[in-house]
Amino acid sequence: FHSLVGSGTTSKQLRKEKDTVLVGYGSMLLEGLVAVIAIATIMITGTIAQGGPTITYAQGFGKFAAIIGIDPKVGMSLGLLAINSFLLTSLDTATRLTRYQIQEISNMKIDKYTATVIAVAAGMALLLTKAHGPTGNVIPAWLAIWPIFGASNQLVAALALLTIGVWVGKALKKDNRFMMYPMWFMLVTTVAALGFLIKDNLAYEHPNYILVVPSIILLILAIMMVFESLKALKNPDIKA
């Protein structure tokens, strides 16, 4: 996900190319800090609050703020503001990235407004459509497809490393093993995870096809991209 954001959005906001090191590594360090804070809020509260993860985070943030002299209610409000900002910016970014991809797939034949409508409509479909859960209970489609998010996100990371590895090897004519080794680790791990997801969701009394079908499509696309990339690396006539 961050590789897509970095290529489609962040790259347009940089003053110069050298700033990518500070912005890229700095943002990842800050995100790691956010993750630690999120875990710490659960450690402080000890349990999941009745309002769910969002309220739990806010309550934990409020208790943490009280330790450093900030009123707990103010701290809780700041926590709610922070987590809702994360959610809104993630939704906005995901919509924008989907619009980019729709336009690129159509070779820019679809204008940005139509592509945005398609992206939003796809999200609304997941929100409004119902599906069967593992026990046969009816759940929203987005909840049925949610388990695929982790594997698909890391699969994008593997494919990003693969793309950069091909560019380093073909365009820069340099040793790309420092990209290819982690790529293979990520690829094998995520493909295995997708395989287990497909197997488990087909084994349910009510198979979760809304997750299985995208998982199979992701596997096929990943294999195709790996094949094309390796062919490009081996063929001296193909330029990056």
C-alpha atoms as an extended CHARMM CRD file, in Angstrom:
* protein
*
       240  EXT
         1         1  PHE       CA              0.0000000000        0.0000000000        0.0000000000  PROA      1               0.0000000000
         2         2  HSD       CA              2.7680000000        2.4230000000        0.8880000000  PROA      2               0.0000000000
         3         3  SER       CA              4.6200000000        1.6190000000       -2.3210000000  PROA      3               0.0000000000
         4         4  LEU       CA              1.4980000000        2.6290000000       -4.2560000000  PROA      4               0.0000000000
         5         5  VAL       CA              1.1000000000        5.7990000000       -2.2020000000  PROA      5               0.0000000000
         6         6  GLY       CA              4.7880000000        6.6000000000       -2.6610000000  PROA      6               0.0000000000
         7         7  SER       CA              4.6820000000        6.1870000000       -6.4340000000  PROA      7               0.0000000000
         8         8  GLY       CA              1.3140000000        7.7950000000       -7.1340000000  PROA      8               0.0000000000
         9         9  THR       CA              0.9960000000       10.5270000000       -4.5210000000  PROA      9               0.0000000000
        10        10  THR       CA              4.1090000000       11.2010000000       -2.4460000000  PROA      10              0.0000000000
        11        11  SER       CA              6.3570000000       11.4630000000       -5.5020000000  PROA      11              0.0000000000
        12        12  LYS       CA              4.3080000000       14.4370000000       -6.7030000000  PROA      12              0.0000000000
        13        13  GLN       CA              4.7150000000       16.2590000000       -3.3980000000  PROA      13              0.0000000000
        14        14  LEU       CA              8.5080000000       16.0870000000       -3.0920000000  PROA      14              0.0000000000
        15        15  ARG       CA             10.6540000000       19.1520000000       -3.7400000000  PROA      15              0.0000000000
        16        16  LYS       CA             13.5660000000       17.0580000000       -5.0130000000  PROA      16              0.0000000000
        17        17  GLU       CA             14.4950000000       13.3850000000       -5.3580000000  PROA      17              0.0000000000
        18        18  LYS       CA             16.9610000000       13.4260000000       -2.4480000000  PROA      18              0.0000000000
        19        19  ASP       CA             14.0770000000       14.1910000000       -0.0790000000  PROA      19              0.0000000000
        20        20  THR       CA             12.7220000000       10.6740000000       -0.6450000000  PROA      20              0.0000000000
        21        21  VAL       CA             15.1320000000        9.2090000000        1.9140000000  PROA      21              0.0000000000
        22        22  LEU       CA             14.0160000000       11.5080000000        4.7220000000  PROA      22              0.0000000000
        23        23  VAL       CA             10.3330000000       11.3710000000        3.8040000000  PROA      23              0.0000000000
        24        24  GLY       CA             10.2540000000        7.6210000000        3.1080000000  PROA      24              0.0000000000
        25        25  TYR       CA             12.2290000000        6.3320000000        6.0840000000  PROA      25              0.0000000000
        26        26  GLY       CA             10.9160000000        9.0790000000        8.3590000000  PROA      26              0.0000000000
        27        27  SER       CA              7.2830000000        8.2800000000        7.6180000000  PROA      27              0.0000000000
        28        28  MET       CA              7.8560000000        4.5760000000        8.2240000000  PROA      28              0.0000000000
        29        29  LEU       CA              9.5070000000        5.3050000000       11.5800000000  PROA      29              0.0000000000
        30        30  LEU       CA              6.5720000000        7.5210000000       12.5350000000  PROA      30              0.0000000000
        31        31  GLU       CA              4.1090000000        4.8290000000       11.4810000000  PROA      31              0.0000000000
        32        32  GLY       CA              5.9940000000        2.3670000000       13.6600000000  PROA      32              0.0000000000
        33        33  LEU       CA              5.5880000000        4.8190000000       16.5430000000  PROA      33              0.0000000000
        34        34  VAL       CA              1.8470000000        5.0350000000       15.8380000000  PROA      34              0.0000000000
        35        35  ALA       CA              1.6650000000        1.2200000000       15.9660000000  PROA      35              0.0000000000
        36        36  VAL       CA              3.4480000000        1.1820000000       19.3380000000  PROA      36              0.0000000000
        37        37  ILE       CA              1.0250000000        3.8220000000       20.6600000000  PROA      37              0.0000000000
        38        38  ALA       CA             -1.9430000000        1.7460000000       19.4310000000  PROA      38              0.0000000000
        39        39  ILE       CA             -0.6400000000       -1.3350000000       21.2530000000  PROA      39              0.0000000000
        40        40  ALA       CA              0.0940000000        0.7420000000       24.3520000000  PROA      40              0.0000000000
        41        41  THR       CA             -3.4940000000        2.0360000000       24.4950000000  PROA      41              0.0000000000
        42        42  ILE       CA             -4.7650000000       -1.5510000000       24.6910000000  PROA      42              0.0000000000
        43        43  MET       CA             -2.1720000000       -2.3310000000       27.3710000000  PROA      43              0.0000000000
        44        44  ILE       CA             -3.3680000000        0.6740000000       29.4040000000  PROA      44              0.0000000000
        45        45  THR       CA             -7.0870000000       -0.1600000000       29.1890000000  PROA      45              0.0000000000
        46        46  GLY       CA             -6.5990000000       -3.9240000000       29.4800000000  PROA      46              0.0000000000
        47        47  THR       CA             -9.8360000000       -4.7470000000       27.6500000000  PROA      47              0.0000000000
        48        48  ILE       CA            -11.7230000000       -3.8120000000       24.4850000000  PROA      48              0.0000000000
        49        49  ALA       CA            -14.2370000000       -1.0840000000       25.3550000000  PROA      49              0.0000000000
        50        50  GLN       CA            -17.9320000000       -1.4640000000       24.5770000000  PROA      50              0.0000000000
        51        51  GLY       CA            -17.6420000000        1.0270000000       21.7340000000  PROA      51              0.0000000000
        52        52  GLY       CA            -15.1000000000       -1.1640000000       19.9370000000  PROA      52              0.0000000000
        53        53  PRO       CA            -11.4780000000       -0.5560000000       18.8810000000  PROA      53              0.0000000000
        54        54  THR       CA            -11.9610000000        3.1700000000       18.1700000000  PROA      54              0.0000000000
        55        55  ILE       CA            -13.2860000000        3.9560000000       21.6600000000  PROA      55              0.0000000000
        56        56  THR       CA            -10.6820000000        1.6450000000       23.2060000000  PROA      56              0.0000000000
        57        57  TYR       CA             -7.9110000000        3.5830000000       21.4720000000  PROA      57              0.0000000000
        58        58  ALA       CA             -9.3950000000        6.9150000000       22.5600000000  PROA      58              0.0000000000
        59        59  GLN       CA             -9.8000000000        5.8240000000       26.1910000000  PROA      59              0.0000000000
        60        60  GLY       CA             -6.2610000000        4.4880000000       26.3160000000  PROA      60              0.0000000000
        61        61  PHE       CA             -4.9810000000        7.6970000000       24.7390000000  PROA      61              0.0000000000
        62        62  GLY       CA             -6.8730000000        9.6970000000       27.3670000000  PROA      62              0.0000000000
        63        63  LYS       CA             -5.3400000000        7.6930000000       30.2230000000  PROA      63              0.0000000000
        64        64  PHE       CA             -1.9030000000        8.0910000000       28.6890000000  PROA      64              0.0000000000
        65        65  ALA       CA             -2.4680000000       11.8540000000       28.3650000000  PROA      65              0.0000000000
        66        66  ALA       CA             -3.4460000000       12.0420000000       32.0460000000  PROA      66              0.0000000000
        67        67  ILE       CA             -0.0120000000       10.6890000000       32.9920000000  PROA      67              0.0000000000
        68        68  ILE       CA              1.6650000000       13.7050000000       31.3980000000  PROA      68              0.0000000000
        69        69  GLY       CA             -0.7720000000       16.2080000000       32.9210000000  PROA      69              0.0000000000
        70        70  ILE       CA             -3.4210000000       16.5230000000       30.1960000000  PROA      70              0.0000000000
        71        71  ASP       CA             -7.0850000000       16.2400000000       31.1550000000  PROA      71              0.0000000000
        72        72  PRO       CA             -8.2700000000       12.6730000000       30.2880000000  PROA      72              0.0000000000
        73        73  LYS       CA            -11.3410000000       14.0100000000       28.4500000000  PROA      73              0.0000000000
        74        74  VAL       CA             -9.1660000000       16.2700000000       26.3220000000  PROA      74              0.0000000000
        75        75  GLY       CA             -6.7940000000       13.3510000000       25.7040000000  PROA      75              0.0000000000
        76        76  MET       CA             -9.6900000000       11.1040000000       24.6940000000  PROA      76              0.0000000000
        77        77  SER       CA            -10.9440000000       13.7630000000       22.2730000000  PROA      77              0.0000000000
        78        78  LEU       CA             -7.4640000000       14.0530000000       20.7660000000  PROA      78              0.0000000000
        79        79  GLY       CA             -7.3110000000       10.2570000000       20.4520000000  PROA      79              0.0000000000
        80        80  LEU       CA            -10.6610000000       10.1690000000       18.6400000000  PROA      80              0.0000000000
        81        81  LEU       CA             -9.5310000000       12.9880000000       16.3610000000  PROA      81              0.0000000000
        82        82  ALA       CA             -6.2850000000       11.1620000000       15.5560000000  PROA      82              0.0000000000
        83        83  ILE       CA             -7.8270000000        7.7830000000       14.7640000000  PROA      83              0.0000000000
        84        84  ASN       CA            -10.6450000000        9.2960000000       12.6940000000  PROA      84              0.0000000000
        85        85  SER       CA             -8.0440000000       11.2800000000       10.7620000000  PROA      85              0.0000000000
        86        86  PHE       CA             -6.2180000000        7.9990000000       10.0330000000  PROA      86              0.0000000000
        87        87  LEU       CA             -9.4370000000        6.4000000000        8.8130000000  PROA      87              0.0000000000
        88        88  LEU       CA            -10.4900000000        9.3350000000        6.6360000000  PROA      88              0.0000000000
        89        89  THR       CA             -7.0740000000        9.8460000000        5.0490000000  PROA      89              0.0000000000
        90        90  SER       CA             -6.7490000000        6.0940000000        4.4020000000  PROA      90              0.0000000000
        91        91  LEU       CA            -10.1580000000        6.0720000000        2.7090000000  PROA      91              0.0000000000
        92        92  ASP       CA             -9.2850000000        9.1420000000        0.6550000000  PROA      92              0.0000000000
        93        93  THR       CA             -5.9110000000        7.7130000000       -0.3790000000  PROA      93              0.0000000000
        94        94  ALA       CA             -7.3480000000        4.2950000000       -1.2260000000  PROA      94              0.0000000000
        95        95  THR       CA            -10.0010000000        5.9250000000       -3.4320000000  PROA      95              0.0000000000
        96        96  ARG       CA             -7.3890000000        8.0320000000       -5.2110000000  PROA      96              0.0000000000
        97        97  LEU       CA             -5.1020000000        5.0360000000       -5.7840000000  PROA      97              0.0000000000
        98        98  THR       CA             -7.9960000000        2.9800000000       -7.1320000000  PROA      98              0.0000000000
        99        99  ARG       CA             -8.7850000000        5.8190000000       -9.5300000000  PROA      99              0.0000000000
       100       100  TYR       CA             -5.1440000000        5.8570000000      -10.7020000000  PROA      100             0.0000000000
       101       101  GLN       CA             -5.2040000000        2.1170000000      -11.3150000000  PROA      101             0.0000000000
       102       102  ILE       CA             -8.5200000000        2.1770000000      -13.1770000000  PROA      102             0.0000000000
       103       103  GLN       CA             -7.1750000000        4.8830000000      -15.4720000000  PROA      103             0.0000000000
       104       104  GLU       CA             -3.8920000000        3.0420000000      -16.0320000000  PROA      104             0.0000000000
       105       105  ILE       CA             -5.6440000000       -0.2620000000      -16.7720000000  PROA      105             0.0000000000
       106       106  SER       CA             -7.8330000000        1.5220000000      -19.3460000000  PROA      106             0.0000000000
       107       107  ASN       CA             -4.7550000000        3.2010000000      -20.8620000000  PROA      107             0.0000000000
       108       108  MET       CA             -6.1360000000        6.5640000000      -19.6730000000  PROA      108             0.0000000000
       109       109  LYS       CA             -9.3130000000        6.1330000000      -21.7520000000  PROA      109             0.0000000000
       110       110  ILE       CA            -11.4440000000        6.5460000000      -18.6120000000  PROA      110             0.0000000000
       111       111  ASP       CA            -11.4500000000       10.1050000000      -17.2770000000  PROA      111             0.0000000000
       112       112  LYS       CA            -10.6560000000       10.7790000000      -13.6110000000  PROA      112             0.0000000000
       113       113  TYR       CA            -14.2680000000       11.5530000000      -12.6650000000  PROA      113             0.0000000000
       114       114  THR       CA            -15.6610000000        8.3040000000      -14.0740000000  PROA      114             0.0000000000
       115       115  ALA       CA            -12.7830000000        6.3560000000      -12.5080000000  PROA      115             0.0000000000
       116       116  THR       CA            -13.5450000000        7.9440000000       -9.1310000000  PROA      116             0.0000000000
       117       117  VAL       CA            -17.2260000000        7.0040000000       -9.4200000000  PROA      117             0.0000000000
       118       118  ILE       CA            -16.2540000000        3.3950000000      -10.2110000000  PROA      118             0.0000000000
       119       119  ALA       CA            -13.9020000000        3.2940000000       -7.2030000000  PROA      119             0.0000000000
       120       120  VAL       CA            -16.5310000000        4.6970000000       -4.8220000000  PROA      120             0.0000000000
       121       121  ALA       CA            -19.2420000000        2.4100000000       -6.2510000000  PROA      121             0.0000000000
       122       122  ALA       CA            -17.0350000000       -0.6430000000       -5.6530000000  PROA      122             0.0000000000
       123       123  GLY       CA            -16.5710000000        0.3930000000       -2.0270000000  PROA      123             0.0000000000
       124       124  MET       CA            -20.3020000000        1.0140000000       -1.6090000000  PROA      124             0.0000000000
       125       125  ALA       CA            -21.0550000000       -2.4140000000       -3.0710000000  PROA      125             0.0000000000
       126       126  LEU       CA            -18.8880000000       -4.0570000000       -0.4100000000  PROA      126             0.0000000000
       127       127  LEU       CA            -20.6080000000       -1.9610000000        2.2490000000  PROA      127             0.0000000000
       128       128  LEU       CA            -24.1740000000       -2.7330000000        1.1620000000  PROA      128             0.0000000000
       129       129  THR       CA            -23.8220000000       -6.3450000000       -0.0590000000  PROA      129             0.0000000000
       130       130  LYS       CA            -24.3060000000       -9.2360000000        2.3580000000  PROA      130             0.0000000000
       131       131  ALA       CA            -22.3940000000      -12.5330000000        2.4910000000  PROA      131             0.0000000000
       132       132  HSD       CA            -22.2860000000      -15.7140000000        4.5860000000  PROA      132             0.0000000000
       133       133  GLY       CA            -19.7490000000      -15.9450000000        7.3930000000  PROA      133             0.0000000000
       134       134  PRO       CA            -17.8710000000      -19.1440000000        8.3960000000  PROA      134             0.0000000000
       135       135  THR       CA            -20.7890000000      -20.3150000000       10.5540000000  PROA      135             0.0000000000
       136       136  GLY       CA            -23.4440000000      -19.4390000000        7.9920000000  PROA      136             0.0000000000
       137       137  ASN       CA            -24.3770000000      -16.1390000000        9.6230000000  PROA      137             0.0000000000
       138       138  VAL       CA            -25.0840000000      -13.1950000000        7.3400000000  PROA      138             0.0000000000
       139       139  ILE       CA            -22.3940000000      -10.4990000000        7.4850000000  PROA      139             0.0000000000
       140       140  PRO       CA            -21.4590000000       -7.4400000000        5.3770000000  PROA      140             0.0000000000
       141       141  ALA       CA            -19.3510000000       -8.2800000000        2.3210000000  PROA      141             0.0000000000
       142       142  TRP       CA            -16.5110000000       -6.0290000000        3.4960000000  PROA      142             0.0000000000
       143       143  LEU       CA            -16.2510000000       -8.0960000000        6.6800000000  PROA      143             0.0000000000
       144       144  ALA       CA            -16.1880000000      -11.3280000000        4.6670000000  PROA      144             0.0000000000
       145       145  ILE       CA            -13.3520000000      -10.0460000000        2.4700000000  PROA      145             0.0000000000
       146       146  TRP       CA            -11.4030000000       -8.3620000000        5.2840000000  PROA      146             0.0000000000
       147       147  PRO       CA             -9.0750000000      -11.3640000000        6.0190000000  PROA      147             0.0000000000
       148       148  ILE       CA             -7.5360000000      -10.9850000000        2.5480000000  PROA      148             0.0000000000
       149       149  PHE       CA             -6.3190000000       -7.4690000000        3.2940000000  PROA      149             0.0000000000
       150       150  GLY       CA             -3.1340000000       -8.4690000000        5.1370000000  PROA      150             0.0000000000
       151       151  ALA       CA             -1.9740000000      -10.9830000000        2.5350000000  PROA      151             0.0000000000
       152       152  SER       CA             -2.8520000000       -8.7750000000       -0.4310000000  PROA      152             0.0000000000
       153       153  ASN       CA             -1.1180000000       -5.7750000000        1.1620000000  PROA      153             0.0000000000
       154       154  GLN       CA              2.1140000000       -7.7160000000        1.6440000000  PROA      154             0.0000000000
       155       155  LEU       CA              1.7870000000       -9.1920000000       -1.8510000000  PROA      155             0.0000000000
       156       156  VAL       CA              1.8650000000       -5.6430000000       -3.2110000000  PROA      156             0.0000000000
       157       157  ALA       CA              5.0680000000       -5.1350000000       -1.1880000000  PROA      157             0.0000000000
       158       158  ALA       CA              6.6060000000       -8.2140000000       -2.8120000000  PROA      158             0.0000000000
       159       159  LEU       CA              5.6290000000       -7.0360000000       -6.2940000000  PROA      159             0.0000000000
       160       160  ALA       CA              6.9920000000       -3.5470000000       -5.5600000000  PROA      160             0.0000000000
       161       161  LEU       CA             10.3310000000       -5.0790000000       -4.5470000000  PROA      161             0.0000000000
       162       162  LEU       CA             10.2370000000       -7.2000000000       -7.6980000000  PROA      162             0.0000000000
       163       163  THR       CA              9.6060000000       -4.1660000000       -9.9090000000  PROA      163             0.0000000000
       164       164  ILE       CA             12.4230000000       -2.1910000000       -8.2890000000  PROA      164             0.0000000000
       165       165  GLY       CA             14.6970000000       -5.2350000000       -8.4800000000  PROA      165             0.0000000000
       166       166  VAL       CA             14.1180000000       -5.5270000000      -12.2300000000  PROA      166             0.0000000000
       167       167  TRP       CA             14.7810000000       -1.7970000000      -12.6690000000  PROA      167             0.0000000000
       168       168  VAL       CA             18.0050000000       -1.9490000000      -10.6380000000  PROA      168             0.0000000000
       169       169  GLY       CA             19.2150000000       -4.9770000000      -12.5920000000  PROA      169             0.0000000000
       170       170  LYS       CA             18.1950000000       -3.8500000000      -16.0820000000  PROA      170             0.0000000000
       171       171  ALA       CA             18.2980000000       -0.0500000000      -16.0570000000  PROA      171             0.0000000000
       172       172  LEU       CA             21.0620000000        0.5990000000      -13.5310000000  PROA      172             0.0000000000
       173       173  LYS       CA             23.0260000000       -2.5730000000      -14.3590000000  PROA      173             0.0000000000
       174       174  LYS       CA             23.7100000000       -3.1520000000      -10.6630000000  PROA      174             0.0000000000
       175       175  ASP       CA             23.4870000000       -6.0780000000       -8.2560000000  PROA      175             0.0000000000
       176       176  ASN       CA             19.8030000000       -6.3820000000       -7.3090000000  PROA      176             0.0000000000
       177       177  ARG       CA             20.0650000000       -9.1960000000       -4.7700000000  PROA      177             0.0000000000
       178       178  PHE       CA             19.3650000000       -6.8300000000       -1.8800000000  PROA      178             0.0000000000
       179       179  MET       CA             15.9130000000       -6.3490000000       -3.4580000000  PROA      179             0.0000000000
       180       180  MET       CA             15.3040000000       -9.8690000000       -4.7510000000  PROA      180             0.0000000000
       181       181  TYR       CA             16.0170000000      -11.7990000000       -1.5320000000  PROA      181             0.0000000000
       182       182  PRO       CA             13.3670000000       -9.9690000000        0.5540000000  PROA      182             0.0000000000
       183       183  MET       CA             11.0630000000      -10.0930000000       -2.4740000000  PROA      183             0.0000000000
       184       184  TRP       CA             11.1960000000      -13.9000000000       -2.5750000000  PROA      184             0.0000000000
       185       185  PHE       CA             10.5910000000      -14.0760000000        1.1840000000  PROA      185             0.0000000000
       186       186  MET       CA              7.5570000000      -11.7840000000        0.9410000000  PROA      186             0.0000000000
       187       187  LEU       CA              6.2490000000      -13.5320000000       -2.1650000000  PROA      187             0.0000000000
       188       188  VAL       CA              6.4640000000      -17.0700000000       -0.7790000000  PROA      188             0.0000000000
       189       189  THR       CA              4.9380000000      -15.9930000000        2.5440000000  PROA      189             0.0000000000
       190       190  THR       CA              2.0030000000      -14.1140000000        1.0370000000  PROA      190             0.0000000000
       191       191  VAL       CA              1.2530000000      -16.6690000000       -1.6810000000  PROA      191             0.0000000000
       192       192  ALA       CA              1.1970000000      -19.3710000000        1.0080000000  PROA      192             0.0000000000
       193       193  ALA       CA             -1.1270000000      -17.2070000000        3.1230000000  PROA      193             0.0000000000
       194       194  LEU       CA             -3.4740000000      -16.7260000000        0.1680000000  PROA      194             0.0000000000
       195       195  GLY       CA             -3.3960000000      -20.4650000000       -0.4700000000  PROA      195             0.0000000000
       196       196  PHE       CA             -4.4110000000      -21.2120000000        3.1260000000  PROA      196             0.0000000000
       197       197  LEU       CA             -7.1570000000      -18.5720000000        2.9470000000  PROA      197             0.0000000000
       198       198  ILE       CA             -8.5700000000      -20.1550000000       -0.2130000000  PROA      198             0.0000000000
       199       199  LYS       CA             -8.4110000000      -23.6560000000        1.2740000000  PROA      199             0.0000000000
       200       200  ASP       CA            -10.0140000000      -22.6820000000        4.5930000000  PROA      200             0.0000000000
       201       201  ASN       CA            -12.7850000000      -20.5600000000        3.0800000000  PROA      201             0.0000000000
       202       202  LEU       CA            -13.7400000000      -23.2880000000        0.6050000000  PROA      202             0.0000000000
       203       203  ALA       CA            -13.9810000000      -25.8080000000        3.4460000000  PROA      203             0.0000000000
       204       204  TYR       CA            -16.7490000000      -23.9410000000        5.2880000000  PROA      204             0.0000000000
       205       205  GLU       CA            -20.3260000000      -25.1740000000        5.1730000000  PROA      205             0.0000000000
       206       206  HSD       CA            -21.0880000000      -21.9430000000        3.3200000000  PROA      206             0.0000000000
       207       207  PRO       CA            -17.9240000000      -21.2870000000        1.2430000000  PROA      207             0.0000000000
       208       208  ASN       CA            -16.8360000000      -17.6540000000        1.2990000000  PROA      208             0.0000000000
       209       209  TYR       CA            -16.6230000000      -17.1360000000       -2.4640000000  PROA      209             0.0000000000
       210       210  ILE       CA            -16.5010000000      -13.3640000000       -2.0640000000  PROA      210             0.0000000000
       211       211  LEU       CA            -13.0160000000      -13.8610000000       -0.5650000000  PROA      211             0.0000000000
       212       212  VAL       CA            -11.9590000000      -16.9220000000       -2.5620000000  PROA      212             0.0000000000
       213       213  VAL       CA            -12.4700000000      -15.3900000000       -6.0250000000  PROA      213             0.0000000000
       214       214  PRO       CA            -10.3440000000      -12.2480000000       -5.4000000000  PROA      214             0.0000000000
       215       215  SER       CA             -7.6890000000      -14.4360000000       -3.7490000000  PROA      215             0.0000000000
       216       216  ILE       CA             -7.4310000000      -16.6420000000       -6.8340000000  PROA      216             0.0000000000
       217       217  ILE       CA             -7.2720000000      -13.5670000000       -9.0920000000  PROA      217             0.0000000000
       218       218  LEU       CA             -4.4710000000      -12.1150000000       -6.9460000000  PROA      218             0.0000000000
       219       219  LEU       CA             -2.5330000000      -15.3880000000       -7.1450000000  PROA      219             0.0000000000
       220       220  ILE       CA             -2.8450000000      -15.5300000000      -10.9290000000  PROA      220             0.0000000000
       221       221  LEU       CA             -1.8060000000      -11.8860000000      -11.3580000000  PROA      221             0.0000000000
       222       222  ALA       CA              1.1570000000      -12.3450000000       -9.0020000000  PROA      222             0.0000000000
       223       223  ILE       CA              2.3860000000      -15.4150000000      -10.8890000000  PROA      223             0.0000000000
       224       224  MET       CA              2.0160000000      -13.6020000000      -14.2210000000  PROA      224             0.0000000000
       225       225  MET       CA              3.9780000000      -10.5920000000      -12.9830000000  PROA      225             0.0000000000
       226       226  VAL       CA              6.7620000000      -12.7510000000      -11.5340000000  PROA      226             0.0000000000
       227       227  PHE       CA              7.0030000000      -14.6670000000      -14.8160000000  PROA      227             0.0000000000
       228       228  GLU       CA              7.1740000000      -11.4740000000      -16.9020000000  PROA      228             0.0000000000
       229       229  SER       CA              9.7350000000       -9.8870000000      -14.5570000000  PROA      229             0.0000000000
       230       230  LEU       CA             12.0380000000      -12.9060000000      -14.5320000000  PROA      230             0.0000000000
       231       231  LYS       CA             11.7650000000      -13.1040000000      -18.3210000000  PROA      231             0.0000000000
       232       232  ALA       CA             12.7900000000       -9.4460000000      -18.5120000000  PROA      232             0.0000000000
       233       233  LEU       CA             15.8010000000      -10.0860000000      -16.2720000000  PROA      233             0.0000000000
       234       234  LYS       CA             17.0080000000      -13.0430000000      -18.3380000000  PROA      234             0.0000000000
       235       235  ASN       CA             16.4020000000      -11.5310000000      -21.7810000000  PROA      235             0.0000000000
       236       236  PRO       CA             19.1060000000       -8.9740000000      -22.6470000000  PROA      236             0.0000000000
       237       237  ASP       CA             16.9660000000       -7.5370000000      -25.4560000000  PROA      237             0.0000000000
       238       238  ILE       CA             14.2270000000       -6.3750000000      -23.0600000000  PROA      238             0.0000000000
       239       239  LYS       CA             14.8650000000       -2.9370000000      -21.5630000000  PROA      239             0.0000000000
       240       240  ALA       CA             13.5620000000       -1.7900000000      -18.1780000000  PROA      240             0.0000000000
